[in-house]
Amino acid sequence: MKHSALILALGGLGLLAACQPKAKPQVAAPPPADTKLVQEIQSAMQKINPRVRVGRIVAVVPEAQLAALGDVNTKDFQVGDVVSLMSPSQAVYGAAEVVRITDQAVHVKYRNNPMMSIPITPKVGDLAVLDVKR
């Protein structure tokens, strides 16, 4: 009788383990873009649209929703320009507005869209794309 109870208990544990939800496989984030990747992406995009400029996010201040773009010719940007934000794998996830330009960087302000449940969270190494219309 003891063996039967033990077998039933172990069998029940096996069923419980089998009914547990399977862990979702972790998808690795793409590595941050480096200067070479920025140049490759810009070159490919400029074959389609020569006015495109691609920059790399080099700093982020999340509490102020600010990011700084490097690897760009700052003279191509103007305060008020809107850039598209995208991952190094070129998945667009948001937009930001140019709020300040220095000799070495373009500062942009990003905002979360209240219509979307996922907040915009740029990371160092992500990209920003500008279509120069002037």
N, C-alpha and C positions, 0 to 999 in steps of 0.2 A: 504494500500500500504506500509506503514511504517513497519507493522508487517511482510509482505512478504519479504521486503529487509533485515530485521533483521534475519529472519529465513534462508534466502539464505546465508547471511554473516556467521552466526553461523555454518551452514551446510558446508560451504567452509572451515572454520577453522577446523572442525572435519575431513574433508577429508585430509587436510594438515597434521594434527597430525597423522592420520592413515598411511600416506605415509612416515613418517619419519623412518629412519633406526632404528631398535631396538638396544639398547645398548648390547654389548657383555657381557656375565656374567664374572665376575672377578674370575680367578682361583687363589686360595691362594697358595703362594709359600710354599714348604715344610719347616718345621722348621729346623733350623741349627742342624747339627749332634753334638751330645755330645759324650763323651768318651765311654759311654755304647753302643751307636749305632755303633760307629767305631769298637768296639770289636765284636759286633754281626755280622756286615757285613764281617769283616775279617775272623771270624770263619766260616761263611757260604761259603765264597769264598775259604778258605783253604781246605774245604772238596773236592772241585773240583781241586784246584791247590795249593799244600802246599807251593809254593814259593811266593804266593801273600802277599803283605804288604799293609795295608790301613792306611792312615794318614788323619788328619783333618786340614783344612786350618784355621790357627789361626790369621793370619794377611795378609793384602793385601796392596800393594803400586801400585795403578792403573797407575799412571803417569810413573812408571818405569817398568810396567808389571811384577812385582815380587809378590810372595806369599810365606809365611812361613808355613811349615807343622809341626804340633805337634802331640802328641800321637803316636809317632813312635820310633822305635829303630834306632837311626841315623847311627849305624854301618852297617845296612842293605843297606845303600845308598852309591853311589859313584857319584862324579861330572861327568856329562855327561849322567847319567841315564835319561830315559824318563818315566814320569808318566802320567797316564790318569786322567783327571779331570772329576768329576761327582757330580751331586747334591745329597743331602741326600736321594732322592728317587731312586738313582742309575742310573740316566740318564747321560750317558757320553756326554760331550759337548766340549771337547778339550784335549790338551796335553801340557805338560810343561817339560822343561829340568832342571835337578838339576845343580845349579851353585855354591852352597856353602853349607857346612855342619858345624854346630856348635854342642856343646854337647847336646843342647835341641831342636834344630830345623833343618829342611832341607829347604833351600831356593831354589825356582824354578822360572824360567823365562818362562812366557807364551807369545805366539805370536798369533796375529790374522791371520787366514788363508785368503789370498786375494781372494781365490776361494769361500769363504762363505760370505754372506751378513750380518750375525749376528756376532758382535764382541764377543770374549771370555771375560767374566766378572766374574771371580771367586769371591765368597763371603766368608766371615768368616763363618765357619760351613759347607762349601762344603768339598768334599773328594778328595783325590789323591790316586791312586792305582799304585803300582810298582810290576812288575813280576821279582823277583830276578833270574837272569840267571846264577849266579856263584855258 
